[in-house]
């Protein structure tokens, strides 16, 4: 839409989805993150999706080196990073090629035409320059020589050509800030702080940012550039920040340690996309958190188990392949009934799979993946803010029931950001972690009659000397036992202890809609936002559909069977080949429709909505 | 038990548990158990502050028989578990029990790193050059050509030397003892305990069932004087029934040699004096093999450096002193906004 004076005129939008795409070295993640912060500060609801390659510095200009950052923001509730971007910023031909298939027809593409040279076009596999033929006729195109415009804007700072070109992400950000009427000050403050020691670089970046913004102010009326206004989202009053899943989970675990007054020891080994959890917990030294970067995944969990034996809470964090390596040690923690929190930030598998792409395919591994009859508690996080609550719950359940607790998150939640209303730790419920200090009748497998948890006596306590191990123990004395009836009894009690936890967790609620509706979409984990929006839209279309989102994977909530059987039909939507569907069928003989997706990309709202329509009989 | 027990000096019997020991009759582990219980009594160990951690294998049953805290873990992983114990509570005195299969095959990586990091604990590696608990397969320390159920035509891969491995991994304390050496072993283990950091002690242990007499060449008591050297810091490396043999350094060959004092012009002054802080010497001593050479026991290498657990806790104490442990402030760091 072209108007006389674009700088004065705004189109009002409820929500908009913008995708920044460029080369790995173009700084797209930084651009997107900074745009998200400013958007959040302005009070819009938002959800982001960083989509980057596993290669650290992939060859320049290639499609597999494209790094993208998508943000969906609005004055309405936003719960996914958006199905189809409305605006695509493409810094080179490869970025255009990779991102174009997802773009909304009629959407705006801003391209750096300076990067559309023969070399880059060849690398992206374009025979013809798409900017010069009609292949983009379905979209609005804004061609800008961003590289040249950036170089002009920073020429006074005496930077080399390479450093000067690096500022082009800030030029682009300046333009996008203008488009969406967002202030520059938070960015300039951040640049000044970040480049405190190299003020010329700070000044050049700020100049580029301002130049991009000024370009918008002075743009020709015939341009496709248009200003939009996205208002504030009505949030509950309070203090907010943006947070991604791994950061929130780290804070949740720390909060759990505070609320239960139990020291934390994290043993971890770097792995994508879990490493940022190790980084975060490594920075909590003033809280007494000990972190140990182990020599491998096995040592990581074993050190955590050792710490728990010694009276701390051991935690280990990894992703699918690393969890596989930890499997035997999880069995040791089950057998010795020691608390340990195991974080699995799932990624596309099997084997190395696609490390930076998201999936929910470790459900079987979490619930069933061990030798012997070896139940553990499994919790799933469904969005970044939920990670905080799940972190606390994992600490509470592990220490109360003397059991490993597996937390399933995934690469999407780990990296995606959204606004989070900051809690006050003083208002969160405390819980008591009990150590046994009374030698009267003590043995290490003496159980609490209610929780069935064994007595936790930590080394250093007089009168409580004991030895434990992975060999079967006598129920009555805790000593080694090969007695047949005893093994049956111990196997039963380990299963019963975990099953009983169903009485200590929240009953399953219906997050949208109501019990007994014709149709329900059941999900778990990071599909929450997409399912929520799809169900909301379907209900708007008059379809009688509800959304049930399972957070307690094992044990399952005690009312879940009744609830699921109250619906005429159930769709189970998940990013794997139907693992939750199998689990619920095995548990409840539930005959559900399995909607699955394993492309490494989150569900689109439209994909779930279409399935709802078909299953509701609205479409065949 | 009453409170008076605390002040009474404990004897080795106080470190025995009520559990029946289940090693094969005649196993070298019995003697080592006795030596360890004696050591604990001698050094005045506090049972509740002492933790024995083991992996899997015959040797790893050890913790069940010592009246302290104990953790019988999984195959090869004891160093990692023990590291967690020590990091969580550095006041605990941690002893690790492992074998040649557990510590150098399945757990070789963990052994490497616990030594490199210098986590404060005593590591006792019972070397019997065989897999006992799985019924006699060859191990990474078995001699070339070992016939076993899995190598019926003899093993074809070279064994490794545990002490050379430990030195290569950066161990700051390396010692050797013999299962039946009830006089020397408690002294060596007490030195291991004194040393702050990872103290590695290889103990030659006879497996009476699957690898009997494999060390007989140098462990037979009546021949021991001629086949072993007990290294002591600052003392010449002399051995032999008549105390007239010793180790000399051949500069031309850059190698150790044996010599007889009084023969070929060799005097006592030519005999090397043991310096336990000299790593090059330690590396040469651990490579001396029977029967060409006497086998060197005792404390072969010992230097004192900050341990890993000390360094980790130093950082934490520093952060606690200079930082703020206000959780609400932590999550409010950075950019926040308020909705009215």
Interface residues (C-beta under 8 A of the other chain):
Chain A: X37 X40 X41 X43 X186 X235 X236 X237 X238 X239 X240 X241 X242 X251 X254 X255 X258 X263 X265 X267 X284 X285 X286 X287 X288 X290 X292 X294 X295 X296 X298 X299 X300 X302 X303 X304 X305 X306 X307 X308 X309 X310 X311 X312 X314 X328 X329 X331 X332 X336 X422 X423 X424 X425 X426 X458 X459 X460 X461 X462 X463 X464 X465 X466 X467 X468 X469 X470 X471 X479 X480
Chain B: X1 X17 X19 X47 X48 X49 X51 X52 X53 X63 X64 X67 X68 X69 X70 X71 X72 X73 X74 X77 X79 X80 X81 X82 X83 X84 X85 X86 X87 X88 X89 X91 X92 X109 X110 X112 X113 X312 X315 X316 X318 X319 X320 X322 X323 X324 X325 X327 X328 X330 X331 X332 X334 X335 X336 X337 X338 X339 X340
